[in-house]
Amino acid sequence: MRTGHLRFPRIAAIVAFVVVVGPVLATQPVFGAGPTAAPAPVAPMPTVQAAQAQVLATQDLIDAASATLAQIRNELFIATDPATITALDIQQSRLQVRKTALIARLAVQQRRLNQLIAAQALASQQAGAASLGLNPLTPPVLGAIAGANLPAPGPTAATIDGFLQSQLSPLTGLGAVFVADAESVGVDPRLLVAITGAETSFGTYGPAQAIRNPFGLGPNLRFPNWSAAIQAAANTLGGNLYRGAGLVTIAEIQSRWAPLGVANDPMNLNNNWQANVDRYYADLGGNPNGAVIISGASQLVSLSPTTPAAGTQGPAAAQTALGLLGVPNPADSPDGLNDVELVQTVYQDQGVSLPGSLTGLAAAGTAQAPQGLRAGDAVFFADASGTIDHVGVYLGGGEFIHAPGPEQRVRIASLYDNPWRTSYAMARRY
């Protein structure tokens, strides 16, 4: 394990900023007590469809700008000619201004879209209640497994991505990876983010970018991508050297991660490690004086690709699902995925064969209480009659990834937002 580190000054880095657009589905009425007959769905209003098209178009422009900025950054990294460097700097600055404007435009468009969806949801609820002879102004009664019993909100991917963006970090957009990998081994995702801040200024230090190692793991360990580094850091903290050894506070973690007085820290920069991690952890809403890792022996399981143990494949399945963000629906592309196929695919990659229908998935595996959800669990949603009509893969922090439907791509959503909060039905672990 590492025995110290050198901290480096933060440098500005152009980042590929991933914007997650919320789901746009035919809104589901509140799932809970009441008649079993489902009201007829209300067709999406043209204004909603137009607003959705604007959001998707702007997101495409942001993605294109991010790709171009990444290319320019790579060219700058290897450029030596002063004229070339100057020209690339100008291109970079202009493109960043455009991207910032596009992000601001997207925020306005998304708010407008959310308002339209909320209005449509209200209209759908009132129309459905009226068709069943109910008072549309009566507040809905949530079922026993509706939103009130969902797990307590933790650090979400969106929160982490927003913080990383404020630091101009190239890790922006990997919030869901931080959450899924950390929570799968009992580590607070905010600790991982804070360590990247103390070690490499959130990955903005050039050499750290070259080896995709924002944590100072090593010495000088090289990873194929940022996600692999996040997974390695999470597994290290959740393994025998830290969690298994009872090192669960930031101060205790420093004693092994960045010990004081070691030979490869001649300037005693490790003296600042805990203060920096404390500060960044607090900036993310955590209590730096408490435990940041669930205490106890490590629960990591050695997985076999040929004979996977039941219930242990979830974190790897969630990681695979993140690699499918942006995949279209089968109605729009022959290579697309629907909600069932998404779950099947990510588990097939782990050697787990699952049924090819919603009812089959809902009967497979073992049931999980909402408060005990773990990365990789399948989360199911139901219509007003209680019939299961959608499924996704839980990531952690209240977020899940799913394939919404035609004209939409695989994306991340929150269990705490409607319609998911009011239509959550159950979860299964495979």
Secondary structure, DSSP 8 states (H G I E B T S, - for coil): -------------------------S-----BSS-S---------HHHHHHHHHHHHHHHHHHHHHHHHHHHHHHHHH---HHHHHHHHHHHHHHHHHHHHHHHHHHHHHHHHHHHHHHHHHHHHHHHHHHTT--TTS---B-TTSGGGS------HHHHHHHHHHTT-TTTT-HHHHHHHHHTTTB-HHHHHHHHHHHHTTTTSHHHHHHT-TT--TTT---SSHHHHHHHHHHHHHSTTTTTTT--BHHHHHHHHS-TT-TT-TT-GGGGHHHHHHHHHHHTT--TTSBSB--SS-------SSS--TT--HHHHHHHHHTTTT---TTT-TT---HHHHHHHHHHTTT----SSHHHHHHSSEE--GGG--TT-EEEEE-TTS-EEEEEEEEETTEEEE---TT---EEEETTSTTHHHHEEEEEE-
